Amino acid sequence: TSIYLASSAEVDGVSGQYFSKCRPKTSSPQSQVLVDQQRLWSITEQLLN
């Protein structure tokens, strides 16, 4: 999927979507919980700083 997304003209200009097996897919319900997104972002910032 990574190589397909990096090299295929079919997805040229596509951004912000989740892909699985070279096809767009809706991410899991857990990935859409705002408080979890914010916590992940915060932890990532702490680890990178």
FIGUGU-552859 format. One record per residue (C-alpha): residue in one letter; x, y, z. Coordinates in steps of 0.25 Angstrom, whole numbers, padded with zeros to 4 digits, always signed. Layout:
BEGIN
aXYZ...
This chain:
BEGIN
t+0000+0000+0000s+0011+0010+0003i+0018+0008-0010y+0005+0009-0017l+0001+0022-0011a+0015+0028-0013s+0016+0024-0028s+0002+0023-0034a-0004+0034-0042e-0018+0029-0038v-0016+0035-0024d-0009+0047-0028g-0014+0059-0020v-0021+0050-0010s-0019+0054+0004g-0024+0052+0018q-0030+0038+0015y-0027+0024+0021f-0023+0013+0012s-0023-0002+0014k-0019-0012+0003c-0018+0000-0007r-0032+0004-0005p-0038+0016+0003k-0044+0011+0016t-0051+0017+0027s-0042+0017+0040s-0047+0010+0052p-0057+0016+0062q-0046+0017+0072s-0038+0026+0063q-0049+0036+0063v-0050+0039+0078l-0045+0053+0079v-0040+0052+0093d-0031+0040+0089q-0026+0048+0077q-0022+0060+0086r-0015+0050+0096l-0007+0043+0085w-0003+0057+0079s+0001+0062+0093i+0009+0049+0096t+0016+0050+0082e+0020+0064+0085q+0026+0060+0098l+0034+0049+0092l+0039+0058+0081n+0043+0070+0089
